[in-house]
Amino acid sequence: MQEIVLHYLPFYDSAFVVEIRCRFMDLSVISTYRCNSKCAMCYVWRNPSRREEEVTAETLSKLPGGFDNLNVTGGEPTLRADLPLLIDTLYPKARITEISTNGLRPQLLVPIVRKYPRVKIRFSLEGKDLLNDAIRGEKNGFATKIQGMQLLKQAGGKDLGFATVIQDENAHQLVELYDLRAYLTLGLIKPILGQDRLAPCTAGTDFAFIDPWADVWACNVRTDLRLGNLKRQSWEEIMAGEPARRALLKVAECTQNCWMVTTARAAMRSRLLPMLPKWKPLEWVIVNRIRVAMGMCVRFDDYIDYANVKPSPQVPRPSFLDRNVGAKVQTAADEHYVLKEFINR
């Protein structure tokens, strides 16, 4: 999309072109790799970033306006003492500003919610009661999140909810959600079975990530798709640069079968009307809403070949609840990411 926009808008200044592109993009700001959870499916808490090296509000102020969904995430963003300042800086730059948090420090989000009632807050919740606590290595995590959500609702929050990483350990508790996750669930089932994802990946075009050191990445799975550094470059230079062009070519050939909310949402979104999905998922939603209104169920079987299942290995994950595990701090000079072979289904 980058080349098309630049070709058809040669008479606009480059800053305007970049802002137009952002209207088709989601952006995740990984504010820190420090975390007070010990999730079994995540290694970030074992390799925290140094507080003094993390991306600043001043650097993030260089971002243009016009993003669609801008997610402030981590690690755990509430460990940033300047989180309110980060939100003040980023909130005007997006249609939707989101904070993805483990929900263990909800009181720190109350002032933000009172100032920005429509800020989107998502607590990570991996199951009920002790299952959540075991998977995420959190003492009294489930209870804290439930109470915290009530606290934010009382503070005036308008867009509050939970986010779940569906995995072997919690799948048995998600059956009741099967019919409620609509097209996103349909897209999740296919990669689990080893089938191709519903929509092509649009990393670097419809979404990007900024890590704690201000490096900009096309995605957070491929570690060879670095686009640039916001501290040393402008957003315009990053998105129009040669690394971005090479990254988009690699994305077009990528065989990783990812289907995560952050990336799947962008792949399904219309580029002409970003608030609406593309026609295929929109048609699916309309048809099945009519079915539900008529008392019929959503028939996933009509869209998925359950007989076509490719083998996928299961790797047991230990719980780190009540375990002392050492952490190694990452510095700006360290090699943060090493591309490895893995199966993503």
C-alpha positions in Angstrom: 0.0 0.0 0.0 2.9 2.3 0.6 3.9 2.5 -3.0 0.3 3.0 -4.2 -0.3 5.9 -1.9 2.9 7.7 -2.7 2.2 7.2 -6.5 -1.3 8.7 -6.5 -0.6 11.5 -4.0 2.6 13.1 -5.4 1.3 16.6 -5.0 0.8 16.3 -1.2 3.7 16.9 1.3 5.2 13.7 2.7 3.9 14.3 6.2 0.3 14.3 4.8 1.0 11.1 2.9 2.3 9.4 6.1 -0.8 10.5 8.1 -3.1 9.1 5.4 -1.3 5.8 5.7 -1.8 5.7 9.4 -5.5 5.8 9.0 -5.2 2.3 7.7 -2.9 1.1 10.5 -3.0 -0.2 14.0 0.0 0.4 16.2 1.2 -1.4 19.4 3.5 0.5 21.7 5.4 -2.0 23.8 6.1 0.4 26.6 8.2 -2.0 28.8 9.4 -5.6 29.1 9.2 -5.4 32.9 6.3 -7.5 34.2 4.9 -8.5 37.6 3.3 -11.7 36.2 5.1 -14.9 35.5 3.2 -16.3 32.5 4.0 -19.9 31.4 3.5 -19.0 27.8 5.6 -15.8 27.8 9.3 -15.2 28.3 9.2 -11.4 28.6 9.2 -11.3 32.4 12.5 -13.2 32.3 14.1 -10.5 30.2 13.0 -7.2 31.5 14.1 -3.9 29.9 15.9 -1.2 31.9 13.6 1.5 33.1 15.9 4.3 32.1 16.2 3.0 28.5 12.5 2.6 27.7 10.8 4.7 25.0 9.8 8.1 26.2 6.7 10.2 25.7 8.9 12.8 23.9 9.9 10.1 21.4 6.3 8.9 21.0 5.2 12.5 20.4 6.9 12.2 17.0 4.2 9.9 15.8 1.7 11.4 13.4 -2.1 11.4 14.1 -4.6 9.2 12.4 -4.0 5.7 13.7 -7.0 3.4 14.0 -6.3 1.3 17.1 -3.3 2.3 19.2 -2.5 -0.3 21.9 -0.2 0.5 24.8 1.1 -2.8 26.0 4.1 -4.6 27.6 5.3 -6.4 29.6 3.1 -4.6 32.0 2.4 -1.0 31.2 1.2 0.0 34.7 4.9 -0.5 35.8 5.6 2.7 33.8 5.4 5.5 36.4 4.7 7.9 33.4 1.9 5.8 31.9 -0.6 8.8 32.3 1.8 11.0 30.3 2.1 8.3 27.6 -1.7 8.2 27.3 -1.9 12.0 27.2 0.6 11.9 24.3 -0.9 9.0 22.4 -4.7 9.4 23.0 -5.1 12.2 20.4 -3.3 10.2 17.7 -5.8 7.4 17.3 -9.5 6.6 16.9 -9.2 4.0 19.6 -6.5 4.0 22.4 -6.2 0.7 24.2 -4.2 -0.3 27.3 -3.5 -4.1 27.5 -2.6 -4.9 31.1 -2.5 -7.9 33.4 -5.0 -6.1 35.7 -3.0 -6.5 38.9 -2.7 -2.8 39.5 -6.1 -1.4 38.5 -6.0 1.5 40.9 -3.3 3.1 38.8 -5.7 3.1 35.8 -8.5 4.9 37.6 -7.2 8.5 36.9 -6.7 7.6 33.3 -10.2 6.2 32.9 -11.7 9.2 34.7 -9.8 11.5 32.2 -10.5 9.4 29.2 -13.7 7.3 29.8 -13.6 5.8 26.4 -10.0 4.5 26.6 -10.2 0.8 25.9 -8.9 -1.4 28.8 -8.3 -5.1 28.5 -7.2 -7.3 31.4 -5.4 -10.5 30.6 -7.4 -13.4 32.0 -6.5 -17.0 31.2 -9.2 -18.9 33.1 -11.3 -19.1 36.2 -9.9 -18.8 39.7 -6.8 -20.9 40.3 -6.4 -21.8 36.6 -5.7 -18.2 35.7 -3.3 -17.8 38.7 -1.4 -21.0 37.7 -1.0 -20.1 34.0 0.0 -16.5 34.7 2.0 -17.1 37.9 -0.2 -14.6 39.8 -1.2 -14.8 43.5 -4.9 -13.9 43.8 -4.8 -12.7 40.2 -8.3 -13.8 39.2 -9.9 -12.1 42.2 -7.8 -8.9 41.7 -8.9 -8.6 38.1 -12.6 -9.1 38.8 -12.5 -6.5 41.6 -10.3 -4.2 39.4 -12.8 -4.3 36.5 -15.6 -3.3 38.9 -13.4 -0.4 40.1 -12.8 0.9 36.6 -16.5 0.6 35.8 -17.3 2.7 38.9 -14.7 5.2 37.6 -16.7 5.7 34.4 -15.0 3.3 32.0 -17.0 2.7 28.8 -14.9 0.1 27.1 -13.7 -2.5 29.6 -13.1 -6.2 29.0 -10.9 -9.3 29.3 -8.4 -10.8 26.8 -7.5 -14.5 26.7 -4.6 -16.4 25.2 -6.3 -19.6 24.1 -4.0 -22.6 24.8 -4.0 -26.2 25.8 -4.1 -25.4 29.5 -7.4 -23.4 29.4 -9.2 -24.7 26.3 -11.6 -26.8 28.4 -13.0 -23.6 30.0 -13.6 -21.9 26.7 -16.3 -24.1 25.3 -19.1 -21.7 26.4 -17.4 -18.9 24.5 -17.2 -20.9 21.2 -20.4 -19.3 19.7 -19.7 -15.8 21.0 -16.4 -15.0 19.3 -17.8 -15.0 15.8 -15.5 -14.6 12.8 -12.4 -14.2 15.0 -13.1 -17.7 16.4 -13.6 -19.1 12.9 -10.2 -17.7 12.0 -8.6 -19.2 15.1 -10.0 -22.7 14.5 -8.4 -23.0 11.0 -4.8 -22.4 12.2 -5.3 -24.7 15.1 -6.2 -27.5 12.6 -3.2 -26.6 10.5 -5.2 -24.9 7.8 -4.4 -21.6 6.1 -5.5 -18.4 7.9 -8.7 -16.7 6.7 -7.1 -13.5 5.5 -3.5 -12.7 4.3 -1.2 -11.1 6.8 -0.8 -7.3 6.5 2.1 -6.7 8.8 3.9 -3.4 8.2 1.0 -2.1 6.2 -2.0 -2.3 8.5 -0.2 -2.7 11.8 3.2 -2.2 13.4 4.9 -2.4 16.8 7.2 -0.1 18.7 9.4 -1.9 21.3 10.7 -0.4 24.6 13.9 0.8 22.8 11.8 2.7 20.1 12.6 0.2 17.4 9.7 -0.2 15.0 8.8 -3.7 13.8 6.4 -4.9 11.2 5.2 -7.6 13.6 6.1 -9.1 17.0 6.6 -12.7 15.7 9.1 -12.4 12.9 12.3 -11.0 14.3 13.8 -10.0 11.0 11.3 -7.3 10.1 12.8 -4.3 11.8 11.7 -1.1 10.1 13.7 1.6 11.9 14.0 3.5 15.2 11.6 6.3 16.2 14.2 7.9 18.5 16.7 8.4 15.6 14.3 8.8 12.7 11.0 10.4 11.9 7.9 8.1 11.3 8.0 9.3 7.6 11.6 8.1 7.2 10.8 4.7 8.8 7.7 3.9 6.8 9.2 5.1 3.4 12.6 3.6 4.0 14.3 0.7 2.3 14.0 -1.6 5.4 10.2 -1.2 5.3 10.1 -2.0 1.6 12.2 -5.2 2.2 10.0 -6.1 5.2 6.8 -5.9 3.1 8.3 -8.3 0.5 9.1 -10.8 3.3 5.6 -10.4 4.7 4.1 -11.3 1.4 6.1 -14.6 1.4 5.7 -15.4 5.2 4.5 -18.9 6.0 3.8 -18.3 9.7 0.1 -19.1 10.3 -0.5 -16.4 13.0 -4.0 -15.5 14.1 -3.9 -13.1 17.0 -6.4 -10.4 17.9 -4.0 -7.6 17.2 -3.0 -8.8 13.7 -6.2 -10.6 12.7 -8.3 -7.5 13.4 -6.2 -5.4 11.1 -6.2 -8.1 8.3 -10.0 -8.1 8.4 -10.5 -4.3 8.4 -11.6 -2.4 5.4 -9.1 0.1 4.1 -11.7 2.4 2.7 -13.8 2.4 5.9 -11.5 1.4 8.7 -14.4 1.2 11.2 -15.9 -1.6 9.2 -14.6 -5.1 8.2 -13.9 -6.2 4.7 -16.8 -7.6 2.8 -16.2 -11.3 3.4 -16.2 -11.1 7.2 -19.0 -8.5 7.1 -21.1 -10.9 5.0 -20.4 -13.7 7.4 -21.4 -11.6 10.5 -24.6 -10.4 8.8 -25.7 -13.9 7.7 -25.0 -15.4 11.1 -26.6 -12.6 13.1 -29.8 -13.3 11.1 -29.5 -17.0 11.9 -29.2 -16.3 15.6 -32.1 -13.8 15.5 -34.2 -16.6 14.0 -33.2 -19.0 16.8 -30.6 -20.9 14.8 -27.0 -21.5 15.8 -23.8 -20.4 14.2 -22.7 -23.3 12.0 -18.9 -23.3 12.0 -19.1 -26.7 10.4 -20.2 -25.1 7.1 -16.9 -23.2 6.9 -14.3 -25.6 8.3 -13.2 -29.0 7.2 -12.6 -30.7 10.6 -11.5 -33.8 8.8 -8.4 -32.0 7.5 -6.2 -31.8 10.6 -2.4 -31.6 10.4 -0.4 -32.9 13.4 0.9 -30.3 15.8 3.2 -31.1 18.8 2.2 -30.2 22.3 4.9 -28.8 24.5 4.1 -29.0 28.3 4.5 -25.6 30.0 5.2 -25.4 33.8 3.5 -23.0 36.1 5.8 -20.4 37.7 3.4 -19.6 40.5 5.4 -19.8 43.8 8.6 -20.5 42.0 11.7 -18.3 42.1 13.0 -17.9 38.6 15.9 -15.6 37.8 15.5 -12.7 35.3 18.2 -11.3 33.1 17.8 -7.5 32.3 18.1 -6.5 28.7 20.0 -3.3 27.8 19.8 -1.2 24.7 23.1 -2.7 23.5 22.0 -6.3 23.8 20.7 -8.4 20.9 17.1 -8.5 21.9 15.6 -10.9 19.4 17.0 -14.0 17.6 15.0 -15.5 14.8 14.2 -19.1 15.6 12.4 -22.0 13.9 9.0 -22.7 15.5 5.5 -23.9 14.7 2.8 -21.4 15.1 -0.7 -23.1 15.0 
